[in-house]
Amino acid sequence: MGTAYPNPITPSETRIGWIGIGVMGFAMASRLISAGYTLTIYARNPSHPNSLSLQSQGAHLSNSPSQLAQSNDVVFTMLSHPSDVRSVYTGPNGIVSGLNPNSVIIDNTSSHPDLAREIFSLARSKGCWSVDAPVSGGDIGARDGNLAIFAAGELAVIKWLEPLLRVLGKVNYVGSAGCGQTCKIANQIVIGSNLVGLSEGLVFAKKAGLDLEQFMDAIRDGAAGSKALELFGERMIKRDFRPGGFAEYQVKDLGMGVDVVEDGKVFVLPGAALCKQLFSSMVANGDGKLGTQGIISVIDRINGS
């Protein structure tokens, strides 16, 4: 049993491995189970509530990333930092060491383009394929299957993966290995600026005496309307800072844009650099585990609220 590439993917036969069951990973893995796929998960803490919940939905447990790779056709990862990706993929009991020929690995983590290209090369050396496919859309997009997926690698492999990826969201092919991560960094530069602008607009409107719900209704159909407004505006007003994506991850992602050097080019991104500092102030104040919409608390603090 099993359907390694290029055999067609089917819920009854394709074996799926999953590593990374935080807010996003848990919701994404749950959607695949609901779609009829059999999942095996690796969790550093098998008794974590998210692990137990996935097991109750039918997921199986594996003892290591290597063992997980040995027993599955497709392996997804949704981790925290590039260092976690490197450890899980290339460590002594890592995914790469357990890959079978023609299996496919998909990294949904927001990570570094160079690391994605390195993992692609390692996978090819084992007769396997790697796709870097970070996502955007937060916890709501993950729960509802409306994520934007920035998929990079071999186009034929990504098309083969579409039955799986469409369960999670919209698949956007963005180029060769590493381009998915580059696209996600650019995405984070845009959303970071949107969140800061939305925060400043809300703080200004409130201090100027506007009703914030009326303000939101007034601007949503004009040029100021945005996905950020729809996803995070209400949460900001209600000071609901439960995380879909952690503020500390936004600092990581913006840092990869501000600090990255591609082919000898240094990018001058003053807006992204300022956004990174503002999100860094959240982390410095102990709020790194809050959602990115918590950036409004920084603007509040600056304005004496």
Salt bridges, closest charged atoms under 4 A:
ASP73 OD1 - ARG15 NH2 2.93
ASP114 OD1 - ARG117 NH2 2.68
GLU118 OE2 - ARG86 NH1 2.89
ASP139 OD1 - ARG235 NH2 3.23
ASP144 OD1 - ARG143 NE 2.97
GLU162 OE1 - ARG166 NH1 3.14
ASP217 OD1 - ARG220 NH1 2.54
GLU230 OE2 - ARG220 NE 3.10
GLU234 OE2 - LYS238 NZ 3.76
ASP240 OD2 - ARG242 NH2 2.85
GLU248 OE2 - LYS289 NZ 2.75
ASP253 OD1 - LYS252 NZ 3.45
ASP259 OD2 - LYS276 NZ 3.51
GLU262 OE1 - ARG117 NH2 3.67
ASP287 OD2 - ARG301 NH2 3.96
ASP300 OD2 - ARG239 NH2 2.53
